Amino acid sequence: MTEGEKKPARVVVADDQTVVREGIVMLLGLLPGVEVVGAAGDGEEAVRLVGELAPDVVLMDLRMPRCDGVEATRRIRSQYPGTQVVVLTTFADDESLFPALRAGARGYLTKDAGGDEIVRAVESVLSGDAGLSPSIQRRLLERLSQPEQAPAPAATEAPDGLTVRETEVLVLIAEGFTNQEIARRLHVSTATVKTHINNLFAKTGLKDRAQAVRYAYGKGLVRPPAN
């Protein structure tokens, strides 16, 4: 390396799908300014490799076994603050985007990003900027421009092991919202809403929306309208 030449960014790739992971490694190997120093098949391995290799950046998938990308990002940013995280995932919904950013990811790309876009994101986070694809930037602006929704009333402790989001969905069902309306209010996809409904029905033993309404009122999650 000649004097004044910039060192390549040292990168770890984390993705549980072998073909995808190897493809990303191969792609990055063809690009200037990036050196792949390790590859991980899940979040646990990603955290371990960061501790061993001290890379500049981790390209992090989100849906992985043992330890998902959000938790791995949180651990890396807490334990190894010198390493930045750029999410590289199939998912661009709010349920994936915002938890990853809150965990400390500085960049977020979907897997249809080209090599040049990945390199730009890596360079951006290393220079202190955010490495976000144009579509993700638009999503953030849309979210920030929308008025804050009043939090749904909920019991001090969610019943039957429901998560906070499942409780929110249950309350909105009880208030008469359709799946599409719930998706818009929570800034998620309709498919994600259906998944939450299936999960909360399984946990509570409910069979339909009418039972869900009675259950929500019975648990004090929704108050009857005042006369």
Secondary structure, DSSP 8 states (H G I E B T S, - for coil): --TT----EEEEEE-S-HHHHHHHHHHHHTSTTEEEEEEESSHHHHHHHHHHH--SEEEE-SS-SSS-HHHHHHHHHHH-TTSEEEEEES--SHHHHHHHHHHT-SEEEETT--HHHHHHHHHHHHTTS-EE-HHHHHHHHHHHHS---------SS-GGG--HHHHHHHHHHHTT--HHHHHHHHTS-HHHHHHHHHHHHHHHT--SHHHHHHHHHHTTSS-----
